[in-house]
Amino acid sequence: MSQVRLAIELDLNQNSISRYENGEREADYKTLIAIADFFQVSIDYLLGRTDNPNINK
């Protein structure tokens, strides 16, 4: 998925997505929830706290 498409889907700007990916900026709670919901993974998975992307396990 492109940064542009993700930005459109989440109503963010592409520069923010790029900065999140490159570690130049950290997402706030609202954005973390939106990204996790979009990809249907847990926030712990996004933050590298687990290798299991499943929300329910």
mmJSON file of the N, C-alpha and C atoms, coordinates in Angstrom:
{"data_MODEL":{"atom_site":{
"group_PDB":["ATOM","ATOM","ATOM","ATOM","ATOM","ATOM","ATOM","ATOM","ATOM","ATOM","ATOM","ATOM","ATOM","ATOM","ATOM","ATOM","ATOM","ATOM","ATOM","ATOM","ATOM","ATOM","ATOM","ATOM","ATOM","ATOM","ATOM","ATOM","ATOM","ATOM","ATOM","ATOM","ATOM","ATOM","ATOM","ATOM","ATOM","ATOM","ATOM","ATOM","ATOM","ATOM","ATOM","ATOM","ATOM","ATOM","ATOM","ATOM","ATOM","ATOM","ATOM","ATOM","ATOM","ATOM","ATOM","ATOM","ATOM","ATOM","ATOM","ATOM","ATOM","ATOM","ATOM","ATOM","ATOM","ATOM","ATOM","ATOM","ATOM","ATOM","ATOM","ATOM","ATOM","ATOM","ATOM","ATOM","ATOM","ATOM","ATOM","ATOM","ATOM","ATOM","ATOM","ATOM","ATOM","ATOM","ATOM","ATOM","ATOM","ATOM","ATOM","ATOM","ATOM","ATOM","ATOM","ATOM","ATOM","ATOM","ATOM","ATOM","ATOM","ATOM","ATOM","ATOM","ATOM","ATOM","ATOM","ATOM","ATOM","ATOM","ATOM","ATOM","ATOM","ATOM","ATOM","ATOM","ATOM","ATOM","ATOM","ATOM","ATOM","ATOM","ATOM","ATOM","ATOM","ATOM","ATOM","ATOM","ATOM","ATOM","ATOM","ATOM","ATOM","ATOM","ATOM","ATOM","ATOM","ATOM","ATOM","ATOM","ATOM","ATOM","ATOM","ATOM","ATOM","ATOM","ATOM","ATOM","ATOM","ATOM","ATOM","ATOM","ATOM","ATOM","ATOM","ATOM","ATOM","ATOM","ATOM","ATOM","ATOM","ATOM","ATOM","ATOM","ATOM","ATOM","ATOM","ATOM","ATOM","ATOM","ATOM"],
"id":[1,2,3,4,5,6,7,8,9,10,11,12,13,14,15,16,17,18,19,20,21,22,23,24,25,26,27,28,29,30,31,32,33,34,35,36,37,38,39,40,41,42,43,44,45,46,47,48,49,50,51,52,53,54,55,56,57,58,59,60,61,62,63,64,65,66,67,68,69,70,71,72,73,74,75,76,77,78,79,80,81,82,83,84,85,86,87,88,89,90,91,92,93,94,95,96,97,98,99,100,101,102,103,104,105,106,107,108,109,110,111,112,113,114,115,116,117,118,119,120,121,122,123,124,125,126,127,128,129,130,131,132,133,134,135,136,137,138,139,140,141,142,143,144,145,146,147,148,149,150,151,152,153,154,155,156,157,158,159,160,161,162,163,164,165,166,167,168,169,170,171],
"type_symbol":["N","C","C","N","C","C","N","C","C","N","C","C","N","C","C","N","C","C","N","C","C","N","C","C","N","C","C","N","C","C","N","C","C","N","C","C","N","C","C","N","C","C","N","C","C","N","C","C","N","C","C","N","C","C","N","C","C","N","C","C","N","C","C","N","C","C","N","C","C","N","C","C","N","C","C","N","C","C","N","C","C","N","C","C","N","C","C","N","C","C","N","C","C","N","C","C","N","C","C","N","C","C","N","C","C","N","C","C","N","C","C","N","C","C","N","C","C","N","C","C","N","C","C","N","C","C","N","C","C","N","C","C","N","C","C","N","C","C","N","C","C","N","C","C","N","C","C","N","C","C","N","C","C","N","C","C","N","C","C","N","C","C","N","C","C","N","C","C","N","C","C"],
"label_atom_id":["N","CA","C","N","CA","C","N","CA","C","N","CA","C","N","CA","C","N","CA","C","N","CA","C","N","CA","C","N","CA","C","N","CA","C","N","CA","C","N","CA","C","N","CA","C","N","CA","C","N","CA","C","N","CA","C","N","CA","C","N","CA","C","N","CA","C","N","CA","C","N","CA","C","N","CA","C","N","CA","C","N","CA","C","N","CA","C","N","CA","C","N","CA","C","N","CA","C","N","CA","C","N","CA","C","N","CA","C","N","CA","C","N","CA","C","N","CA","C","N","CA","C","N","CA","C","N","CA","C","N","CA","C","N","CA","C","N","CA","C","N","CA","C","N","CA","C","N","CA","C","N","CA","C","N","CA","C","N","CA","C","N","CA","C","N","CA","C","N","CA","C","N","CA","C","N","CA","C","N","CA","C","N","CA","C","N","CA","C","N","CA","C","N","CA","C","N","CA","C"],
"label_alt_id":[null,null,null,null,null,null,null,null,null,null,null,null,null,null,null,null,null,null,null,null,null,null,null,null,null,null,null,null,null,null,null,null,null,null,null,null,null,null,null,null,null,null,null,null,null,null,null,null,null,null,null,null,null,null,null,null,null,null,null,null,null,null,null,null,null,null,null,null,null,null,null,null,null,null,null,null,null,null,null,null,null,null,null,null,null,null,null,null,null,null,null,null,null,null,null,null,null,null,null,null,null,null,null,null,null,null,null,null,null,null,null,null,null,null,null,null,null,null,null,null,null,null,null,null,null,null,null,null,null,null,null,null,null,null,null,null,null,null,null,null,null,null,null,null,null,null,null,null,null,null,null,null,null,null,null,null,null,null,null,null,null,null,null,null,null,null,null,null,null,null,null],
"label_comp_id":["MET","MET","MET","SER","SER","SER","GLN","GLN","GLN","VAL","VAL","VAL","ARG","ARG","ARG","LEU","LEU","LEU","ALA","ALA","ALA","ILE","ILE","ILE","GLU","GLU","GLU","LEU","LEU","LEU","ASP","ASP","ASP","LEU","LEU","LEU","ASN","ASN","ASN","GLN","GLN","GLN","ASN","ASN","ASN","SER","SER","SER","ILE","ILE","ILE","SER","SER","SER","ARG","ARG","ARG","TYR","TYR","TYR","GLU","GLU","GLU","ASN","ASN","ASN","GLY","GLY","GLY","GLU","GLU","GLU","ARG","ARG","ARG","GLU","GLU","GLU","ALA","ALA","ALA","ASP","ASP","ASP","TYR","TYR","TYR","LYS","LYS","LYS","THR","THR","THR","LEU","LEU","LEU","ILE","ILE","ILE","ALA","ALA","ALA","ILE","ILE","ILE","ALA","ALA","ALA","ASP","ASP","ASP","PHE","PHE","PHE","PHE","PHE","PHE","GLN","GLN","GLN","VAL","VAL","VAL","SER","SER","SER","ILE","ILE","ILE","ASP","ASP","ASP","TYR","TYR","TYR","LEU","LEU","LEU","LEU","LEU","LEU","GLY","GLY","GLY","ARG","ARG","ARG","THR","THR","THR","ASP","ASP","ASP","ASN","ASN","ASN","PRO","PRO","PRO","ASN","ASN","ASN","ILE","ILE","ILE","ASN","ASN","ASN","LYS","LYS","LYS"],
"label_asym_id":["A","A","A","A","A","A","A","A","A","A","A","A","A","A","A","A","A","A","A","A","A","A","A","A","A","A","A","A","A","A","A","A","A","A","A","A","A","A","A","A","A","A","A","A","A","A","A","A","A","A","A","A","A","A","A","A","A","A","A","A","A","A","A","A","A","A","A","A","A","A","A","A","A","A","A","A","A","A","A","A","A","A","A","A","A","A","A","A","A","A","A","A","A","A","A","A","A","A","A","A","A","A","A","A","A","A","A","A","A","A","A","A","A","A","A","A","A","A","A","A","A","A","A","A","A","A","A","A","A","A","A","A","A","A","A","A","A","A","A","A","A","A","A","A","A","A","A","A","A","A","A","A","A","A","A","A","A","A","A","A","A","A","A","A","A","A","A","A","A","A","A"],
"label_entity_id":["1","1","1","1","1","1","1","1","1","1","1","1","1","1","1","1","1","1","1","1","1","1","1","1","1","1","1","1","1","1","1","1","1","1","1","1","1","1","1","1","1","1","1","1","1","1","1","1","1","1","1","1","1","1","1","1","1","1","1","1","1","1","1","1","1","1","1","1","1","1","1","1","1","1","1","1","1","1","1","1","1","1","1","1","1","1","1","1","1","1","1","1","1","1","1","1","1","1","1","1","1","1","1","1","1","1","1","1","1","1","1","1","1","1","1","1","1","1","1","1","1","1","1","1","1","1","1","1","1","1","1","1","1","1","1","1","1","1","1","1","1","1","1","1","1","1","1","1","1","1","1","1","1","1","1","1","1","1","1","1","1","1","1","1","1","1","1","1","1","1","1"],
"label_seq_id":[1,1,1,2,2,2,3,3,3,4,4,4,5,5,5,6,6,6,7,7,7,8,8,8,9,9,9,10,10,10,11,11,11,12,12,12,13,13,13,14,14,14,15,15,15,16,16,16,17,17,17,18,18,18,19,19,19,20,20,20,21,21,21,22,22,22,23,23,23,24,24,24,25,25,25,26,26,26,27,27,27,28,28,28,29,29,29,30,30,30,31,31,31,32,32,32,33,33,33,34,34,34,35,35,35,36,36,36,37,37,37,38,38,38,39,39,39,40,40,40,41,41,41,42,42,42,43,43,43,44,44,44,45,45,45,46,46,46,47,47,47,48,48,48,49,49,49,50,50,50,51,51,51,52,52,52,53,53,53,54,54,54,55,55,55,56,56,56,57,57,57],
"pdbx_PDB_ins_code":[null,null,null,null,null,null,null,null,null,null,null,null,null,null,null,null,null,null,null,null,null,null,null,null,null,null,null,null,null,null,null,null,null,null,null,null,null,null,null,null,null,null,null,null,null,null,null,null,null,null,null,null,null,null,null,null,null,null,null,null,null,null,null,null,null,null,null,null,null,null,null,null,null,null,null,null,null,null,null,null,null,null,null,null,null,null,null,null,null,null,null,null,null,null,null,null,null,null,null,null,null,null,null,null,null,null,null,null,null,null,null,null,null,null,null,null,null,null,null,null,null,null,null,null,null,null,null,null,null,null,null,null,null,null,null,null,null,null,null,null,null,null,null,null,null,null,null,null,null,null,null,null,null,null,null,null,null,null,null,null,null,null,null,null,null,null,null,null,null,null,null],
"Cartn_x":[0.849,0.0,0.9,0.548,1.344,1.03,1.969,1.768,0.602,0.485,-0.596,-1.952,-2.08,-3.365,-3.701,-2.716,-2.967,-3.359,-2.669,-3.0,-4.437,-4.852,-6.225,-7.216,-6.944,-7.842,-7.994,-6.907,-6.912,-7.122,-7.324,-7.505,-6.305,-5.119,-3.86,-3.118,-1.996,-1.217,-0.053,0.371,1.394,2.702,3.043,4.283,4.27,3.127,3.028,3.273,2.663,2.864,4.347,4.995,6.417,7.244,6.933,7.678,7.456,6.239,5.986,6.826,6.837,7.594,9.088,9.598,11.034,11.472,10.535,10.858,11.191,10.844,11.106,10.032,8.912,7.778,7.0,6.379,5.552,4.083,3.268,1.836,1.197,0.187,-0.565,-1.531,-2.201,-3.095,-4.196,-4.793,-5.886,-5.396,-4.212,-3.655,-3.274,-2.69,-2.356,-3.602,-4.675,-5.93,-6.441,-6.383,-6.865,-6.044,-4.733,-3.871,-4.133,-4.211,-4.474,-5.824,-6.835,-8.16,-8.137,-7.46,-7.416,-6.789,-5.667,-4.956,-5.438,-6.403,-6.966,-5.88,-5.032,-3.98,-4.064,-3.363,-3.357,-2.358,-2.564,-1.608,-0.282,-0.331,0.91,1.732,1.076,1.777,2.431,1.702,2.275,3.495,3.454,4.541,5.677,5.554,6.609,6.64,5.538,5.48,5.082,4.641,4.282,4.51,4.751,4.884,3.541,2.537,1.22,0.345,0.003,-0.81,-2.283,-2.711,-4.123,-4.607,-5.66,-6.241,-6.806,-7.385,-8.121,-7.281,-6.001,-5.182,-4.037],
"Cartn_y":[-1.165,0.0,1.233,2.203,3.429,4.348,5.196,6.194,7.108,7.441,8.329,7.68,6.406,5.726,5.616,5.239,5.131,6.483,7.52,8.869,9.236,8.93,9.224,8.427,7.133,6.269,6.742,7.277,7.674,9.171,9.886,11.336,12.025,11.607,12.202,12.72,13.355,13.763,12.803,12.672,11.699,11.947,13.19,13.493,12.907,12.932,12.334,10.832,10.159,8.717,8.422,9.184,9.005,9.18,10.185,10.43,9.321,8.775,7.641,6.443,6.16,5.013,5.158,6.358,6.592,6.852,6.845,7.059,8.496,9.41,10.83,11.463,10.778,11.285,10.104,10.289,9.237,9.626,8.631,8.86,9.064,9.914,10.08,8.903,8.834,7.708,7.564,8.651,8.613,8.014,8.415,7.906,6.442,6.051,4.64,3.768,4.219,3.47,3.366,4.457,4.455,3.497,3.506,2.615,1.156,0.88,-0.485,-0.979,-0.151,-0.53,-0.774,0.087,-0.04,-1.373,-1.715,-2.949,-4.158,-3.94,-4.996,-5.738,-4.955,-5.485,-4.757,-5.284,-4.636,-3.479,-2.558,-1.467,-2.029,-3.06,-3.7,-4.206,-4.744,-5.206,-4.03,-2.939,-1.752,-1.227,-1.315,-0.777,-1.777,-2.974,-3.962,-4.685,-4.613,-5.27,-6.739,-7.162,-8.553,-8.86,-10.136,-10.575,-11.034,-11.105,-11.586,-10.397,-10.286,-9.15,-9.276,-10.468,-10.717,-9.9,-9.161,-8.311,-9.15,-10.297,-11.079,-12.086,-12.194,-13.201,-12.557],
"Cartn_z":[0.0,0.0,0.0,-0.78,-0.837,0.344,0.642,1.696,1.342,0.091,-0.343,-0.101,-0.486,-0.29,1.193,2.015,3.453,4.022,3.62,4.097,3.745,2.545,2.127,2.967,3.141,3.911,5.359,5.938,7.348,7.543,6.45,6.502,7.17,6.73,7.192,5.972,6.209,5.049,4.845,3.607,3.23,3.957,4.22,4.936,6.337,6.996,8.329,8.268,7.305,7.144,6.925,6.08,5.816,7.082,7.863,9.108,10.123,10.187,11.078,10.645,9.359,8.841,9.082,8.963,9.102,10.534,11.467,12.868,13.213,12.336,12.564,13.44,13.566,14.328,14.885,16.045,16.629,16.524,16.206,16.065,17.432,17.482,18.72,18.875,20.037,20.312,19.272,18.88,17.906,16.585,16.16,14.909,15.031,16.167,16.381,16.309,16.927,16.893,15.459,14.719,13.328,12.464,12.627,11.84,12.224,13.517,13.979,13.467,13.561,13.06,11.562,10.831,9.375,8.966,9.594,9.244,10.042,10.939,11.781,12.558,13.212,14.086,15.425,16.408,17.716,17.728,18.628,18.804,19.31,20.149,20.605,19.423,18.413,17.215,16.491,16.349,15.693,16.44,17.76,18.585,18.79,18.21,18.327,19.664,20.406,21.703,21.604,20.433,20.181,18.712,18.433,17.043,16.479,17.348,16.951,16.549,15.267,14.837,15.199,15.638,15.905,17.093,16.9,17.946,19.086,18.777,19.774,20.545,20.27,20.968,21.685],
"occupancy":[1.0,1.0,1.0,1.0,1.0,1.0,1.0,1.0,1.0,1.0,1.0,1.0,1.0,1.0,1.0,1.0,1.0,1.0,1.0,1.0,1.0,1.0,1.0,1.0,1.0,1.0,1.0,1.0,1.0,1.0,1.0,1.0,1.0,1.0,1.0,1.0,1.0,1.0,1.0,1.0,1.0,1.0,1.0,1.0,1.0,1.0,1.0,1.0,1.0,1.0,1.0,1.0,1.0,1.0,1.0,1.0,1.0,1.0,1.0,1.0,1.0,1.0,1.0,1.0,1.0,1.0,1.0,1.0,1.0,1.0,1.0,1.0,1.0,1.0,1.0,1.0,1.0,1.0,1.0,1.0,1.0,1.0,1.0,1.0,1.0,1.0,1.0,1.0,1.0,1.0,1.0,1.0,1.0,1.0,1.0,1.0,1.0,1.0,1.0,1.0,1.0,1.0,1.0,1.0,1.0,1.0,1.0,1.0,1.0,1.0,1.0,1.0,1.0,1.0,1.0,1.0,1.0,1.0,1.0,1.0,1.0,1.0,1.0,1.0,1.0,1.0,1.0,1.0,1.0,1.0,1.0,1.0,1.0,1.0,1.0,1.0,1.0,1.0,1.0,1.0,1.0,1.0,1.0,1.0,1.0,1.0,1.0,1.0,1.0,1.0,1.0,1.0,1.0,1.0,1.0,1.0,1.0,1.0,1.0,1.0,1.0,1.0,1.0,1.0,1.0,1.0,1.0,1.0,1.0,1.0,1.0],
"B_iso_or_equiv":[0.0,0.0,0.0,0.0,0.0,0.0,0.0,0.0,0.0,0.0,0.0,0.0,0.0,0.0,0.0,0.0,0.0,0.0,0.0,0.0,0.0,0.0,0.0,0.0,0.0,0.0,0.0,0.0,0.0,0.0,0.0,0.0,0.0,0.0,0.0,0.0,0.0,0.0,0.0,0.0,0.0,0.0,0.0,0.0,0.0,0.0,0.0,0.0,0.0,0.0,0.0,0.0,0.0,0.0,0.0,0.0,0.0,0.0,0.0,0.0,0.0,0.0,0.0,0.0,0.0,0.0,0.0,0.0,0.0,0.0,0.0,0.0,0.0,0.0,0.0,0.0,0.0,0.0,0.0,0.0,0.0,0.0,0.0,0.0,0.0,0.0,0.0,0.0,0.0,0.0,0.0,0.0,0.0,0.0,0.0,0.0,0.0,0.0,0.0,0.0,0.0,0.0,0.0,0.0,0.0,0.0,0.0,0.0,0.0,0.0,0.0,0.0,0.0,0.0,0.0,0.0,0.0,0.0,0.0,0.0,0.0,0.0,0.0,0.0,0.0,0.0,0.0,0.0,0.0,0.0,0.0,0.0,0.0,0.0,0.0,0.0,0.0,0.0,0.0,0.0,0.0,0.0,0.0,0.0,0.0,0.0,0.0,0.0,0.0,0.0,0.0,0.0,0.0,0.0,0.0,0.0,0.0,0.0,0.0,0.0,0.0,0.0,0.0,0.0,0.0,0.0,0.0,0.0,0.0,0.0,0.0],
"pdbx_formal_charge":[null,null,null,null,null,null,null,null,null,null,null,null,null,null,null,null,null,null,null,null,null,null,null,null,null,null,null,null,null,null,null,null,null,null,null,null,null,null,null,null,null,null,null,null,null,null,null,null,null,null,null,null,null,null,null,null,null,null,null,null,null,null,null,null,null,null,null,null,null,null,null,null,null,null,null,null,null,null,null,null,null,null,null,null,null,null,null,null,null,null,null,null,null,null,null,null,null,null,null,null,null,null,null,null,null,null,null,null,null,null,null,null,null,null,null,null,null,null,null,null,null,null,null,null,null,null,null,null,null,null,null,null,null,null,null,null,null,null,null,null,null,null,null,null,null,null,null,null,null,null,null,null,null,null,null,null,null,null,null,null,null,null,null,null,null,null,null,null,null,null,null],
"auth_seq_id":[1,1,1,2,2,2,3,3,3,4,4,4,5,5,5,6,6,6,7,7,7,8,8,8,9,9,9,10,10,10,11,11,11,12,12,12,13,13,13,14,14,14,15,15,15,16,16,16,17,17,17,18,18,18,19,19,19,20,20,20,21,21,21,22,22,22,23,23,23,24,24,24,25,25,25,26,26,26,27,27,27,28,28,28,29,29,29,30,30,30,31,31,31,32,32,32,33,33,33,34,34,34,35,35,35,36,36,36,37,37,37,38,38,38,39,39,39,40,40,40,41,41,41,42,42,42,43,43,43,44,44,44,45,45,45,46,46,46,47,47,47,48,48,48,49,49,49,50,50,50,51,51,51,52,52,52,53,53,53,54,54,54,55,55,55,56,56,56,57,57,57],
"auth_comp_id":["MET","MET","MET","SER","SER","SER","GLN","GLN","GLN","VAL","VAL","VAL","ARG","ARG","ARG","LEU","LEU","LEU","ALA","ALA","ALA","ILE","ILE","ILE","GLU","GLU","GLU","LEU","LEU","LEU","ASP","ASP","ASP","LEU","LEU","LEU","ASN","ASN","ASN","GLN","GLN","GLN","ASN","ASN","ASN","SER","SER","SER","ILE","ILE","ILE","SER","SER","SER","ARG","ARG","ARG","TYR","TYR","TYR","GLU","GLU","GLU","ASN","ASN","ASN","GLY","GLY","GLY","GLU","GLU","GLU","ARG","ARG","ARG","GLU","GLU","GLU","ALA","ALA","ALA","ASP","ASP","ASP","TYR","TYR","TYR","LYS","LYS","LYS","THR","THR","THR","LEU","LEU","LEU","ILE","ILE","ILE","ALA","ALA","ALA","ILE","ILE","ILE","ALA","ALA","ALA","ASP","ASP","ASP","PHE","PHE","PHE","PHE","PHE","PHE","GLN","GLN","GLN","VAL","VAL","VAL","SER","SER","SER","ILE","ILE","ILE","ASP","ASP","ASP","TYR","TYR","TYR","LEU","LEU","LEU","LEU","LEU","LEU","GLY","GLY","GLY","ARG","ARG","ARG","THR","THR","THR","ASP","ASP","ASP","ASN","ASN","ASN","PRO","PRO","PRO","ASN","ASN","ASN","ILE","ILE","ILE","ASN","ASN","ASN","LYS","LYS","LYS"],
"auth_asym_id":["A","A","A","A","A","A","A","A","A","A","A","A","A","A","A","A","A","A","A","A","A","A","A","A","A","A","A","A","A","A","A","A","A","A","A","A","A","A","A","A","A","A","A","A","A","A","A","A","A","A","A","A","A","A","A","A","A","A","A","A","A","A","A","A","A","A","A","A","A","A","A","A","A","A","A","A","A","A","A","A","A","A","A","A","A","A","A","A","A","A","A","A","A","A","A","A","A","A","A","A","A","A","A","A","A","A","A","A","A","A","A","A","A","A","A","A","A","A","A","A","A","A","A","A","A","A","A","A","A","A","A","A","A","A","A","A","A","A","A","A","A","A","A","A","A","A","A","A","A","A","A","A","A","A","A","A","A","A","A","A","A","A","A","A","A","A","A","A","A","A","A"],
"auth_atom_id":["N","CA","C","N","CA","C","N","CA","C","N","CA","C","N","CA","C","N","CA","C","N","CA","C","N","CA","C","N","CA","C","N","CA","C","N","CA","C","N","CA","C","N","CA","C","N","CA","C","N","CA","C","N","CA","C","N","CA","C","N","CA","C","N","CA","C","N","CA","C","N","CA","C","N","CA","C","N","CA","C","N","CA","C","N","CA","C","N","CA","C","N","CA","C","N","CA","C","N","CA","C","N","CA","C","N","CA","C","N","CA","C","N","CA","C","N","CA","C","N","CA","C","N","CA","C","N","CA","C","N","CA","C","N","CA","C","N","CA","C","N","CA","C","N","CA","C","N","CA","C","N","CA","C","N","CA","C","N","CA","C","N","CA","C","N","CA","C","N","CA","C","N","CA","C","N","CA","C","N","CA","C","N","CA","C","N","CA","C","N","CA","C","N","CA","C","N","CA","C"],
"pdbx_PDB_model_num":[1,1,1,1,1,1,1,1,1,1,1,1,1,1,1,1,1,1,1,1,1,1,1,1,1,1,1,1,1,1,1,1,1,1,1,1,1,1,1,1,1,1,1,1,1,1,1,1,1,1,1,1,1,1,1,1,1,1,1,1,1,1,1,1,1,1,1,1,1,1,1,1,1,1,1,1,1,1,1,1,1,1,1,1,1,1,1,1,1,1,1,1,1,1,1,1,1,1,1,1,1,1,1,1,1,1,1,1,1,1,1,1,1,1,1,1,1,1,1,1,1,1,1,1,1,1,1,1,1,1,1,1,1,1,1,1,1,1,1,1,1,1,1,1,1,1,1,1,1,1,1,1,1,1,1,1,1,1,1,1,1,1,1,1,1,1,1,1,1,1,1]
}}}
